[in-house]
Amino acid sequence: MNGTGKEEEMKKVYIDGQSGTTGLQIYDRIGQRTDLELLRIPEDKRHDKEERKKYLNAADIVFLCLPDEGAREAVSLIDNPEVRVIDASTAHRISPDWTYGFPELSKEQREAIRQSKRVANPGCHATGAISSIAPLIQMGILPRDYPIAIYSLTGYSGGGKKMIADYETDPVPRELTAPGIYGRTLAHKHLPEIQKMTGLDHAPAFIPVVDDYYKGMAGTILLENHLLKNVRRDGEKLLPAKGTITAREIRDLLAYYYKDAHFVKVRAFEEEPKTLYANALAGTNQLELVVYGDEVHTGITALFDNLGKGASGAAVQNMNIMLGLDETIGLE
């Protein structure tokens, strides 16, 4: 109910591409909500362009869970200026006309998402990389020309229906029971958004690895401390400091950077680091940064669910923000 005692009209939501992994996950997260009306296209009309156009233009919020070309086509079918779109594909992530959907980056980013008609949902591997790198650049710790290398481990659900089927056959092919290094062209499709949203001068070296577990992600960067800039916090200000910055100091600065973020946390520094498991946050919309190392080296690992904060959970969070709702609704 609103302040006048009148019941507000429920917002209409349409998922274009609901049969895919991300679309199904979004449906699961919002399908039981009573504050939204979920529009369902008849199964036999899913590929009918004219029928899709009707649904795309009838919704308040549209999720695009399609390949890049399909997402571009869907946008071209929308002529209702009131329709707001969240695109889960790669198609619009570096477009200047779209807002990047990572609200924890800054207060300005969150406000831009709230006001935007077009939001590009981040890629899963990109989410881990950006959550670690962008704050370090914003705080003046990491030089923009630093030669970053990223190692990112993911569960097989991120590969879509075919990969899921391959891993879930019985028996599982022998080669799929061990970690698989892919993307060895070093030209992964998430690199452009990583470079743009972190502010790096050059795209990082990035290698993804898939393993025999369903979901969960661990994206890691390793840093040489002597190549970093030392800063200290004085109230709300960051000031230059003498000496080499340590891993523990980087952890504390990251914790301060994310102090107001609900879904992004920084783990307390461990004197004797424990083993990290990539599926530790599977089934949640949480992202946890784990910082380790000493005065010489620093490692930062982002732990999260590739289908949660790395995909559908982030999309629902962005929708909540765009609709002016509590961002945690349907995610906890």
LUMFIRO-717868 format. One line per field, with one value per residue (C-alpha): residue number from 0; x, y, z. Coordinates in nm, 2 decimals, padded with zeros to 4 digits. Layout:
<recs>
n = c(NUM ...)
c1 = c(X ...)
c2 = c(Y ...)
c3 = c(Z ...)
</recs>
This chain:
<recs>
n = c(0 1 2 3 4 5 6 7 8 9 10 11 12 13 14 15 16 17 18 19 20 21 22 23 24 25 26 27 28 29 30 31 32 33 34 35 36 37 38 39 40 41 42 43 44 45 46 47 48 49 50 51 52 53 54 55 56 57 58 59 60 61 62 63 64 65 66 67 68 69 70 71 72 73 74 75 76 77 78 79 80 81 82 83 84 85 86 87 88 89 90 91 92 93 94 95 96 97 98 99 100 101 102 103 104 105 106 107 108 109 110 111 112 113 114 115 116 117 118 119 120 121 122 123 124 125 126 127 128 129 130 131 132 133 134 135 136 137 138 139 140 141 142 143 144 145 146 147 148 149 150 151 152 153 154 155 156 157 158 159 160 161 162 163 164 165 166 167 168 169 170 171 172 173 174 175 176 177 178 179 180 181 182 183 184 185 186 187 188 189 190 191 192 193 194 195 196 197 198 199 200 201 202 203 204 205 206 207 208 209 210 211 212 213 214 215 216 217 218 219 220 221 222 223 224 225 226 227 228 229 230 231 232 233 234 235 236 237 238 239 240 241 242 243 244 245 246 247 248 249 250 251 252 253 254 255 256 257 258 259 260 261 262 263 264 265 266 267 268 269 270 271 272 273 274 275 276 277 278 279 280 281 282 283 284 285 286 287 288 289 290 291 292 293 294 295 296 297 298 299 300 301 302 303 304 305 306 307 308 309 310 311 312 313 314 315 316 317 318 319 320 321 322 323 324 325 326 327 328 329 330 331)
c1 = c(00.00 00.12 00.10 -00.25 -00.39 -00.44 -00.30 -00.02 -00.04 00.20 00.49 00.48 00.80 00.88 01.17 01.27 01.47 01.33 01.42 01.80 02.00 01.99 01.63 01.52 01.71 01.56 01.21 01.29 01.39 01.08 00.82 00.67 00.68 00.35 00.47 00.53 00.32 00.52 00.41 00.44 00.45 00.28 00.54 00.46 00.50 00.85 01.01 00.72 00.87 00.53 00.41 00.74 00.71 00.37 00.52 00.83 00.62 00.37 00.62 00.76 01.08 01.22 01.50 01.69 01.84 01.95 02.26 02.41 02.23 01.90 01.94 02.00 01.70 01.48 01.58 01.50 01.15 01.08 00.90 00.73 00.95 00.85 00.99 01.31 01.55 01.81 02.03 02.21 02.41 02.74 02.58 02.56 02.81 03.04 02.78 02.78 02.40 02.37 02.44 02.66 02.48 02.73 02.58 02.85 03.11 03.00 02.70 02.70 02.68 02.39 02.20 02.27 02.11 01.81 01.74 01.84 01.61 01.88 02.10 02.37 02.41 02.78 02.95 03.03 03.41 03.40 03.21 03.50 03.77 03.60 03.51 03.88 04.05 03.82 03.84 04.22 04.24 03.98 04.17 04.50 04.66 04.68 04.84 04.62 04.91 04.97 05.01 04.71 04.67 04.35 04.28 03.91 03.76 03.39 03.14 03.01 02.66 02.81 02.86 02.48 02.26 02.51 02.79 02.56 02.44 02.80 02.90 02.58 02.60 02.65 02.94 03.10 03.37 03.71 03.85 03.56 03.66 03.96 03.98 03.96 04.16 03.97 03.97 04.34 04.32 04.34 04.06 03.77 03.45 03.45 03.77 03.63 03.39 03.67 03.90 03.63 03.48 03.81 03.99 04.29 04.50 04.53 04.31 04.44 04.57 04.28 04.24 03.92 03.90 03.59 03.57 03.34 03.10 02.77 02.80 03.03 03.32 03.67 03.84 04.19 04.45 04.81 04.99 05.36 05.34 05.64 05.47 05.16 05.11 05.08 04.79 04.64 04.30 04.24 03.87 03.70 04.03 04.30 04.65 04.99 05.18 05.55 05.68 05.54 05.17 05.09 04.83 04.66 04.64 04.49 04.23 04.14 04.11 03.88 03.67 03.62 03.54 03.26 03.14 02.79 02.75 02.50 02.60 02.98 03.19 03.56 03.67 03.88 04.25 04.37 04.72 04.71 04.49 04.26 04.18 03.93 03.66 03.50 03.15 03.16 02.88 02.68 02.31 02.35 02.38 02.68 03.03 03.32 03.66 03.94 04.28 04.60 04.97 05.24 05.46 05.58 05.28 04.91 04.64 04.28 04.01 03.65 03.41 03.05 02.79 02.83 02.45 02.38 02.59 02.75 02.42 02.05 02.09 02.26 01.99 01.71 01.91 01.93 01.56 01.49 01.70 01.54 01.19 01.29 01.25 01.47 01.75 01.75 01.39 01.38 01.76 01.77)
c2 = c(00.00 00.35 00.65 00.74 00.40 00.31 -00.01 00.05 -00.13 -00.42 -00.38 -00.62 -00.82 -01.02 -01.25 -01.29 -01.61 -01.77 -02.13 -02.06 -02.11 -01.74 -01.69 -01.99 -01.87 -01.52 -01.68 -01.89 -01.58 -01.37 -01.62 -01.65 -01.28 -01.11 -00.76 -00.83 -00.96 -01.20 -01.20 -01.55 -01.59 -01.91 -02.18 -02.21 -01.83 -01.80 -01.75 -01.55 -01.20 -01.02 -01.20 -01.13 -00.77 -00.75 -00.88 -00.67 -00.35 -00.45 -00.49 -00.23 -00.43 -00.67 -00.92 -01.02 -01.37 -01.42 -01.45 -01.12 -01.09 -01.20 -00.93 -00.66 -00.77 -00.77 -00.41 -00.31 -00.44 -00.22 00.11 00.18 00.45 00.35 -00.01 -00.06 -00.33 -00.54 -00.73 -01.04 -01.08 -00.93 -00.71 -00.38 -00.39 -00.13 00.08 00.44 00.43 00.16 00.16 -00.11 -00.30 -00.32 -00.09 -00.15 00.03 00.37 00.57 00.73 00.39 00.29 00.61 00.57 00.22 00.35 00.61 00.41 00.27 00.04 -00.16 -00.42 -00.70 -00.78 -01.10 -01.36 -01.36 -00.98 -00.94 -01.10 -00.91 -00.57 -00.61 -00.65 -00.42 -00.12 -00.01 -00.04 00.19 00.43 00.45 00.52 00.20 00.02 00.21 00.20 00.06 -00.23 -00.56 -00.75 -01.12 -01.30 -01.66 -01.74 -02.08 -02.15 -02.43 -02.58 -02.43 -02.11 -02.29 -02.32 -02.62 -02.81 -02.79 -02.89 -03.19 -03.29 -03.28 -03.45 -03.76 -04.09 -04.18 -03.84 -03.83 -03.88 -03.54 -03.35 -03.48 -03.25 -02.87 -02.75 -02.45 -02.27 -01.93 -01.98 -01.72 -01.48 -01.28 -01.37 -01.18 -01.03 -00.84 -00.52 -00.47 -00.55 -00.29 -00.02 -00.06 -00.09 00.20 -00.01 00.13 -00.22 -00.53 -00.78 -01.12 -01.35 -01.73 -01.90 -02.26 -02.48 -02.77 -03.06 -02.88 -02.71 -02.35 -02.11 -01.89 -01.79 -01.51 -01.43 -01.16 -01.16 -00.83 -00.73 -00.49 -00.28 -00.18 -00.05 00.29 00.32 00.52 00.56 00.66 00.98 00.99 01.01 01.10 00.88 01.03 00.92 00.70 00.60 00.25 -00.05 -00.12 -00.46 -00.72 -00.65 -00.28 -00.35 -00.57 -00.29 -00.03 -00.26 -00.33 00.04 00.09 -00.17 -00.08 00.01 -00.27 -00.54 -00.81 -00.74 -00.81 -00.83 -01.12 -01.05 -01.10 -01.45 -01.50 -01.86 -01.86 -02.15 -02.33 -02.14 -02.34 -02.19 -02.31 -02.16 -01.90 -02.11 -02.05 -01.69 -01.34 -01.26 -01.18 -01.21 -01.07 -01.26 -01.08 -01.27 -01.22 -01.01 -00.71 -00.86 -01.01 -00.97 -01.21 -01.12 -01.38 -01.30 -01.58 -01.58 -01.78 -01.75 -01.79 -01.55 -01.23 -01.34 -01.35 -01.39 -01.26 -00.95 -00.90 -00.92 -00.69 -00.43 -00.47 -00.40 -00.08 00.03 -00.01 00.17 -00.14 -00.29 -00.45 -00.77 -00.87 -01.22 -01.26 -01.38)
c3 = c(00.00 -00.06 00.17 00.05 00.13 -00.23 -00.36 -00.62 -00.95 -00.97 -01.21 -01.50 -01.57 -01.89 -01.93 -02.30 -02.32 -02.01 -02.11 -02.07 -01.75 -01.65 -01.75 -01.55 -01.25 -01.27 -01.30 -00.99 -00.79 -00.88 -00.99 -00.64 -00.56 -00.49 -00.56 -00.93 -01.23 -01.44 -01.80 -01.96 -02.34 -02.46 -02.52 -02.89 -02.94 -02.79 -03.13 -03.29 -03.34 -03.34 -03.03 -02.85 -02.95 -02.78 -02.45 -02.48 -02.50 -02.24 -01.95 -01.71 -01.68 -01.94 -01.88 -02.19 -02.14 -02.50 -02.72 -02.82 -03.16 -03.00 -02.74 -03.00 -03.19 -02.88 -02.81 -03.16 -03.11 -02.81 -02.91 -02.58 -02.42 -02.07 -02.09 -01.89 -01.99 -01.81 -02.06 -01.93 -02.26 -02.36 -02.63 -02.44 -02.16 -02.30 -02.48 -02.37 -02.39 -02.13 -01.75 -01.62 -01.35 -01.06 -00.79 -00.54 -00.75 -00.61 -00.50 -00.84 -01.01 -00.79 -00.87 -01.24 -01.23 -01.03 -01.30 -01.61 -01.88 -02.01 -01.77 -01.88 -01.63 -01.56 -01.68 -01.42 -01.45 -01.50 -01.17 -00.97 -01.15 -01.13 -00.76 -00.68 -00.93 -00.96 -00.59 -00.59 -00.89 -00.74 -00.41 -00.59 -00.49 -00.82 -01.11 -01.43 -01.63 -01.39 -01.58 -01.43 -01.47 -01.36 -01.29 -01.26 -01.16 -01.23 -01.20 -01.52 -01.50 -01.65 -01.98 -02.05 -02.13 -02.35 -02.10 -01.81 -02.01 -02.09 -01.72 -01.60 -01.83 -01.67 -01.66 -01.68 -01.95 -01.79 -01.92 -01.75 -01.40 -01.38 -01.41 -01.78 -01.89 -02.17 -02.34 -02.43 -02.71 -02.41 -02.58 -02.36 -02.42 -02.07 -02.12 -02.27 -01.98 -01.73 -01.88 -01.91 -01.56 -01.38 -01.57 -01.66 -01.95 -02.10 -02.10 -01.84 -01.91 -01.82 -01.81 -01.71 -01.57 -01.55 -01.31 -01.22 -00.98 -01.06 -00.95 -00.77 -00.87 -00.75 -00.94 -00.83 -00.89 -00.76 -00.70 -00.64 -00.35 -00.45 -00.77 -00.58 -00.43 -00.05 00.09 00.44 00.54 00.74 00.81 00.47 00.29 00.14 00.17 00.04 00.29 00.31 00.27 00.09 00.14 00.29 00.21 00.55 00.48 00.13 00.30 00.55 00.27 00.06 00.37 00.41 00.04 00.06 00.42 00.30 00.05 00.15 -00.10 -00.11 00.20 00.27 00.49 00.80 00.75 00.84 00.98 00.86 00.55 00.51 00.18 -00.03 -00.22 -00.53 -00.44 -00.09 -00.17 -00.41 -00.38 -00.25 -00.40 -00.18 -00.30 -00.06 -00.12 00.05 00.08 00.18 00.16 00.33 00.27 -00.06 -00.24 -00.22 -00.34 -00.37 -00.45 -00.52 -00.41 -00.54 -00.72 -01.10 -01.13 -00.83 -00.80 -01.13 -01.33 -01.23 -00.87 -00.99 -01.25 -00.98 -00.76 -01.04 -01.10 -00.74 -00.75 -01.07 -00.92 -00.60 -00.39 -00.11 -00.32 -00.11 -00.19 -00.35 -00.29 00.07)
</recs>
